[in-house]
Amino acid sequence: MQSLKTFSLWLIVALTFSSLAGCSSWVYRINIPQGNFLEQSDVDKLRVNMTREQVIYVLGRPIAEDAFDNSTWRYVYSFNKGRDNEQHKELVIKFENEKLVAVSGDYDQPENFDTPLEQ
């Protein structure tokens, strides 16, 4: 009878610790950046009437391109630091006739955006 009580006690302790370990918030989670990391200095290099190749040279290719709308590119970046602190940035680039016409999103519009590059 004593061994059954001891076994029951150890079983309860083991189940309690295993359930606590599964529900803990102390589990280490690695921070993984996803998408296109852009800095404002990169965005500042964009100018109206740039070709797609020139935009790719400055910013790189967008991670995901819309198969149905080739005139809009989205550069999306997210970085989750911890459980509650997430950084999310997006840059939307619009083309007309294979030339850059507009920039919008979470970045400031370049100061010289309306000044085309010299050809």
Disulfide bonds with the S-S distance in Angstrom:
none
